[in-house]
């Protein structure tokens, strides 16, 4: 993962984008500190896998929201 300065990034944006298009990450540093990472987008499969993992990591407690809404609608009649 190559690291470049902000100034180099300004001057070589096209080269950075070409590297990212080849699935490489580029790290941008300013005064010796990492300030950004330019990364290729996730494929559809990668995104779906991460989304599924996130959904599975959330532990929902109590009754479903739909049941709560139905109960409230039945209680309040105009």
Backbone as CSV, one residue per row, in Angstrom:
resi,resn,N_x,N_y,N_z,CA_x,CA_y,CA_z,C_x,C_y,C_z
1,UNK,0.856,-1.165,0.000,0.000,0.000,0.000,0.910,1.239,0.000
2,UNK,1.032,1.907,-1.142,1.908,3.071,-1.214,1.354,4.248,-0.416
3,UNK,2.270,5.031,0.160,1.877,6.237,0.887,2.431,7.442,0.137
4,UNK,1.574,8.446,-0.029,1.995,9.658,-0.720,1.563,10.870,0.093
5,UNK,2.219,11.988,-0.155,1.861,13.217,0.550,0.637,13.849,-0.104
6,UNK,0.016,14.763,0.621,-1.142,15.479,0.089,-0.741,16.220,-1.180
7,UNK,0.422,16.835,-1.162,0.895,17.587,-2.335,1.054,16.666,-3.543
8,UNK,1.651,15.487,-3.328,1.774,14.513,-4.419,0.397,14.086,-4.920
9,UNK,-0.525,13.937,-3.993,-1.880,13.547,-4.359,-2.548,14.574,-5.250
10,UNK,-2.343,15.834,-4.937,-2.914,16.908,-5.760,-2.357,16.856,-7.181
11,UNK,-1.078,16.569,-7.289,-0.415,16.591,-8.590,-0.635,15.309,-9.391
12,UNK,-0.957,14.216,-8.723,-1.014,12.910,-9.394,-2.346,12.195,-9.198
13,UNK,-3.432,12.920,-9.210,-4.733,12.298,-8.974,-5.018,11.186,-9.980
14,UNK,-4.719,11.417,-11.235,-4.990,10.400,-12.257,-4.239,9.105,-11.960
15,UNK,-2.978,9.214,-11.556,-2.184,8.022,-11.236,-2.755,7.292,-10.019
16,UNK,-3.231,8.054,-9.043,-3.842,7.450,-7.852,-5.091,6.669,-8.253
17,UNK,-5.929,7.284,-9.072,-7.161,6.619,-9.502,-6.868,5.363,-10.316
18,UNK,-5.807,5.389,-11.102,-5.426,4.196,-11.864,-5.019,3.058,-10.924
19,UNK,-4.278,3.388,-9.856,-3.893,2.360,-8.884,-5.124,1.783,-8.193
20,UNK,-6.038,2.661,-7.812,-7.250,2.209,-7.128,-8.093,1.345,-8.064
21,UNK,-8.130,1.700,-9.337,-8.873,0.897,-10.315,-8.287,-0.511,-10.436
22,UNK,-7.000,-0.656,-10.110,-6.346,-1.972,-10.119,-6.471,-2.671,-8.765
23,UNK,-7.387,-2.176,-7.925,-7.685,-2.749,-6.604,-6.574,-2.516,-5.587
24,UNK,-5.772,-1.459,-5.761,-4.748,-1.098,-4.787,-5.286,-0.005,-3.875
25,UNK,-4.807,0.028,-2.630,-5.129,1.108,-1.709,-3.997,2.120,-1.742
26,UNK,-4.339,3.394,-1.608,-3.336,4.448,-1.549,-3.566,5.223,-0.255
27,UNK,-2.502,5.375,0.533,-2.575,6.119,1.784,-2.020,7.515,1.555
28,UNK,-2.732,8.514,2.064,-2.298,9.904,1.921,-1.882,10.405,3.296
29,UNK,-0.670,10.964,3.365,-0.129,11.452,4.635,0.112,12.949,4.568
30,UNK,-0.013,13.579,5.728,0.270,15.009,5.850,1.054,15.196,7.139
31,UNK,2.221,15.769,7.006,3.114,15.978,8.148,3.371,14.674,8.898
32,UNK,3.543,13.600,8.145,3.871,12.306,8.722,2.707,11.527,9.299
33,UNK,1.494,12.075,9.224,0.327,11.393,9.777,-0.630,11.001,8.655
34,UNK,-1.199,9.821,8.777,-2.178,9.361,7.788,-3.435,10.208,7.921
35,UNK,-3.861,10.807,6.801,-5.076,11.629,6.810,-6.184,11.028,5.953
36,UNK,-5.836,10.095,5.064,-6.866,9.500,4.207,-6.354,8.206,3.596
37,UNK,-7.314,7.378,3.209,-7.029,6.185,2.425,-7.977,6.188,1.245
38,UNK,-7.442,5.998,0.062,-8.264,5.881,-1.140,-8.317,4.393,-1.457
39,UNK,-9.527,3.846,-1.419,-9.694,2.400,-1.582,-10.697,2.118,-2.689
40,UNK,-10.567,0.982,-3.342,-11.550,0.625,-4.371,-12.890,0.302,-3.716
41,UNK,-13.971,0.491,-4.448,-15.278,0.160,-3.879,-15.423,-1.347,-3.702
42,UNK,-16.283,-1.727,-2.775,-16.561,-3.146,-2.567,-17.380,-3.682,-3.735
43,UNK,-17.140,-4.933,-4.067,-17.996,-5.578,-5.066,-19.361,-5.812,-4.425
44,UNK,-20.342,-6.127,-5.239,-21.686,-6.388,-4.721,-21.650,-7.534,-3.711
45,UNK,-20.894,-8.574,-4.017,-20.812,-9.736,-3.138,-20.162,-9.369,-1.806
46,UNK,-19.075,-8.571,-1.861,-18.408,-8.148,-0.628,-19.342,-7.297,0.226
47,UNK,-20.054,-6.366,-0.434,-20.962,-5.486,0.293,-22.072,-6.293,0.959
48,UNK,-22.656,-7.235,0.211,-23.732,-8.053,0.771,-23.242,-8.890,1.952
49,UNK,-22.037,-9.435,1.851,-21.487,-10.243,2.942,-21.287,-9.388,4.191
50,UNK,-20.764,-8.182,4.023,-20.569,-7.293,5.180,-21.902,-6.858,5.774
51,UNK,-22.862,-6.569,4.909,-24.183,-6.154,5.375,-24.846,-7.285,6.165
52,UNK,-24.736,-8.508,5.657,-25.316,-9.665,6.342,-24.647,-9.872,7.697
53,UNK,-23.323,-9.731,7.746,-22.605,-9.893,9.013,-23.041,-8.835,10.024
54,UNK,-23.234,-7.613,9.566,-23.698,-6.549,10.457,-25.092,-6.857,10.984
55,UNK,-25.997,-7.249,10.090,-27.365,-7.573,10.514,-27.371,-8.717,11.520
56,UNK,-26.536,-9.713,11.290,-26.487,-10.858,12.200,-25.868,-10.507,13.549
57,UNK,-25.078,-9.449,13.598,-24.429,-9.061,14.852,-25.345,-8.246,15.760
58,UNK,-26.477,-7.784,15.234,-27.402,-6.965,16.016,-28.411,-7.879,16.702
59,UNK,-28.478,-7.772,18.022,-29.385,-8.609,18.798,-30.619,-7.783,19.159
60,UNK,-31.730,-8.046,18.481,-32.970,-7.312,18.707,-33.756,-8.012,19.808
61,UNK,-34.202,-7.220,20.791,-34.964,-7.781,21.909,-36.385,-7.239,21.880
62,UNK,-37.292,-7.966,22.506,-38.671,-7.515,22.588,-39.467,-7.930,21.372
63,UNK,-40.728,-7.443,21.344,-41.589,-7.815,20.231,-41.257,-6.984,18.995
64,UNK,-41.586,-7.473,17.820,-41.308,-6.731,16.590,-42.076,-5.406,16.562
65,UNK,-41.535,-4.435,15.889,-42.167,-3.126,15.784,-43.550,-3.230,15.155
66,UNK,-43.705,-4.105,14.181,-45.009,-4.250,13.526,-46.082,-4.657,14.532
67,UNK,-45.756,-5.534,15.468,-46.723,-5.950,16.489,-47.082,-4.782,17.400
68,UNK,-46.107,-3.963,17.736,-46.358,-2.783,18.567,-47.285,-1.812,17.855
69,UNK,-47.051,-1.576,16.581,-47.887,-0.654,15.805,-49.316,-1.178,15.719
70,UNK,-49.479,-2.456,15.462,-50.823,-3.050,15.383,-51.550,-2.886,16.718
71,UNK,-50.845,-3.152,17.809,-51.454,-3.024,19.131,-51.880,-1.575,19.393
72,UNK,-51.043,-0.619,19.062,-51.381,0.791,19.267,-52.565,1.207,18.406
73,UNK,-52.635,0.709,17.192,-53.767,1.040,16.316,-55.077,0.484,16.871
74,UNK,-55.011,-0.693,17.452,-56.220,-1.293,18.022,-56.678,-0.557,19.277
75,UNK,-55.719,-0.032,20.042,-56.052,0.678,21.280,-56.647,2.056,21.016
76,UNK,-56.172,2.727,20.000,-56.600,4.101,19.732,-57.533,4.109,18.533
77,UNK,-58.804,4.355,18.798,-59.785,4.456,17.720,-60.437,5.826,17.797
78,UNK,-60.677,6.422,16.655,-61.255,7.773,16.621,-62.741,7.742,16.566
